[in-house]
Amino acid sequence: MDDNPARPAPGQAICALADIPEPGAAGFRYREGEAMFAGFVVRKDGGVFGYVDSCPHAGWPLAGFNGRFLTRENDLILCAGHAALFRIADGACVAGPCGGKFLTVWPIRVEGGQVFAA
């Protein structure tokens, strides 16, 4: 856990699970004073995964202007900036300039049809 005051505290509701398509992803932005936190949640094959919205190669947000986090096939996470690809289940880079790196996990949990920060 980092010391970013904008990062949702454990237990804070993020959204209804039904608000995220299956398969699909949704991004979330939080602000506390001057601090910003960006994360996204992916649903795929019954799993729900949270990641910090920051490319491990360049540090910029993954989604481009279209707001998409996944490839057209919804099988990998895509960095729109340089087309790096990441596995959904563990955030490992499988193609692009960030080989061997991982997306930063945003711990989440699902309970009662809601997604919460964990």
C-alpha positions in Angstrom: 0.0 0.0 0.0 1.4 3.4 -0.9 0.9 6.7 0.9 -1.2 8.3 -1.8 -4.1 10.0 0.1 -6.3 9.7 -3.0 -6.1 5.9 -3.1 -9.4 4.4 -1.9 -9.0 3.0 1.6 -9.6 -0.7 2.2 -13.4 -1.3 2.4 -14.3 1.7 0.3 -16.9 0.8 -2.4 -15.6 1.2 -5.9 -18.7 0.2 -8.0 -21.3 -2.4 -8.6 -19.8 -5.6 -10.2 -22.6 -5.3 -12.8 -21.2 -2.0 -13.9 -18.2 -3.8 -15.4 -18.9 -5.8 -18.5 -17.9 -9.5 -18.5 -15.4 -9.6 -20.2 -14.4 -6.0 -19.9 -12.8 -3.3 -17.8 -13.6 0.0 -16.1 -11.3 2.8 -15.0 -11.6 4.9 -11.8 -10.1 8.2 -10.9 -9.8 9.6 -7.3 -8.6 13.0 -6.1 -7.7 14.2 -2.6 -6.3 17.7 -2.7 -3.5 17.7 -5.2 -3.1 13.9 -5.0 -4.5 11.7 -7.8 -5.1 7.9 -8.0 -6.1 6.0 -11.1 -7.0 2.4 -11.2 -9.0 0.0 -13.2 -10.9 -3.3 -12.7 -11.1 -6.1 -15.2 -13.6 -8.9 -15.4 -12.7 -12.0 -17.3 -13.9 -15.7 -17.1 -15.5 -15.1 -13.7 -12.3 -13.4 -12.2 -12.1 -9.8 -11.1 -8.7 -8.1 -11.1 -7.6 -4.6 -10.0 -4.6 -2.7 -11.3 -3.1 0.7 -10.9 -3.6 2.6 -14.1 0.1 3.2 -14.9 2.3 1.6 -17.5 5.4 0.0 -15.8 7.5 1.1 -18.8 6.6 4.8 -19.2 4.4 5.6 -16.2 1.5 7.0 -18.2 -2.1 5.7 -18.1 -2.8 2.5 -20.1 -6.1 3.4 -21.7 -6.0 5.7 -24.7 -8.5 8.4 -25.6 -11.1 5.7 -26.2 -10.9 4.6 -22.6 -10.3 0.9 -23.5 -8.1 -1.2 -21.3 -8.4 -4.4 -23.2 -7.5 -5.6 -26.7 -10.4 -6.1 -29.2 -10.5 -9.8 -28.2 -10.8 -8.9 -24.5 -8.0 -11.3 -23.8 -5.1 -9.0 -22.7 -4.6 -5.6 -21.1 -3.3 -3.1 -23.7 -1.1 0.0 -23.1 -2.4 2.4 -25.8 0.8 4.4 -25.6 3.2 1.8 -27.0 1.0 -1.4 -27.5 2.5 -3.4 -24.7 0.3 -6.3 -23.7 -0.3 -7.7 -20.2 -2.0 -10.9 -18.9 -5.2 -10.1 -17.2 -4.7 -12.7 -14.3 -1.4 -11.4 -13.1 -0.5 -8.2 -14.9 2.7 -9.7 -16.5 4.0 -8.0 -19.6 3.9 -10.5 -22.5 4.7 -8.2 -25.4 6.3 -4.7 -25.8 9.1 -2.8 -24.2 8.3 -3.7 -20.6 9.2 -7.4 -20.8 9.7 -9.0 -17.4 7.7 -6.2 -15.7 4.2 -6.4 -14.1 1.3 -4.0 -13.7 0.9 -2.8 -10.0 -1.9 -4.7 -8.4 -4.7 -2.6 -6.9 -6.1 -5.0 -4.2 -9.9 -5.3 -4.5 -12.5 -7.7 -3.3 -16.0 -8.5 -4.4 -18.8 -8.9 -1.9 -22.6 -8.9 -2.3 -22.3 -7.8 -6.0 -20.1 -4.8 -5.1 -16.4 -4.2 -5.7 -14.4 -2.8 -2.8 -10.9 -1.6 -2.3 -9.1 -4.3 -0.2 
